[in-house]
């Protein structure tokens, strides 16, 4: 998903506050992508990739409920 790639790239060079906001949006977008792929019948490794990215970014931003 291109949006997640752009968020990942922009977050690398962003200031702390901007990075946290970008990764917060990215975590939600990655979780949504995981749900879409699961519902579309994609292989489990594809869904897991997006779930893992969502959990990673949620952990970085300190978003406990999203991380869980």
C-alpha positions in Angstrom: 0.0 0.0 0.0 1.6 3.2 -1.2 0.2 5.4 1.5 2.0 3.4 4.2 5.3 3.5 2.2 5.0 7.3 2.0 4.2 7.6 5.7 7.2 5.4 6.5 9.5 7.5 4.4 8.3 10.9 5.6 8.5 9.8 9.3 12.2 9.0 9.0 13.1 12.7 8.5 10.2 14.3 10.5 10.5 16.1 13.8 9.3 14.2 16.9 5.8 15.7 17.0 5.2 15.3 13.3 6.7 11.8 13.3 4.3 10.8 16.1 1.3 12.1 14.2 2.4 10.5 11.0 2.9 7.1 12.6 -0.4 7.4 14.5 -2.2 7.8 11.2 0.0 5.1 9.7 -0.9 2.6 12.5 -4.6 3.1 11.8 -4.1 2.9 8.0 -2.1 -0.3 8.4 -4.7 -1.9 10.6 -7.4 -1.0 8.1 -5.4 -2.5 5.3 -5.0 -5.7 7.3 -8.8 -5.9 7.7 -9.3 -5.3 4.0 -6.8 -7.9 3.1 -8.3 -10.4 5.5 -11.8 -9.8 4.3 -10.6 -10.1 0.6 -9.1 -13.5 1.4 -5.5 -12.6 1.1 -2.9 -15.0 2.4 -2.2 -14.8 6.1 1.3 -13.5 5.7 -0.1 -10.4 3.9 -2.6 -9.7 6.7 0.1 -10.3 9.3 2.5 -7.8 7.7 -0.1 -5.0 8.0 -1.0 -6.0 11.6 2.6 -6.1 12.5 3.3 -2.6 11.0 0.2 -1.3 12.9 1.4 -2.7 16.2 5.0 -1.4 15.6 3.9 2.1 14.8 1.3 2.1 17.7 4.1 1.1 20.1 6.4 3.9 18.8 3.7 6.5 19.3 2.7 5.2 22.8 -0.9 4.4 21.7 -1.5 1.5 24.1 -5.1 0.8 23.0 -4.1 0.7 19.3 -1.1 -1.5 20.1 -3.4 -4.0 21.9 
